[in-house]
C-alpha cells in the first residue's frame, strides 16, 4: 500500500498578539505589499496596496480574501 505524501509549504509567519501565528502573504514578490493574517483571532496587519479600506472589506467579506488566495493573487511568503 502506497502512502500518500503531501508537500508542506513553509510560510513566513510571526507571532500574533493572541499568542498564535500570523501567516504572511504577498503580491508578486513586491515586498512592500504584504498582509499577515491570524486565522485564530482574525487580526490583519497590512502594508503596500492593502489599504485600511481593503482590510475592512476583508473583515466584512472574508470570502474575498480566500478568493485572492485561491487565484494566486496573493501567495504565501516563503
PyMOL commands that set and color helices and strands:
alter all, ss='L'
color gray80, all
select helices_A, chain A and resi 52-60+62-70
alter helices_A, ss='H'
color red, helices_A
select strands_A, chain A and resi 13-15+21-27+30-38+44-46+75-76
alter strands_A, ss='S'
color yellow, strands_A
deselect
rebuild
show_as cartoon
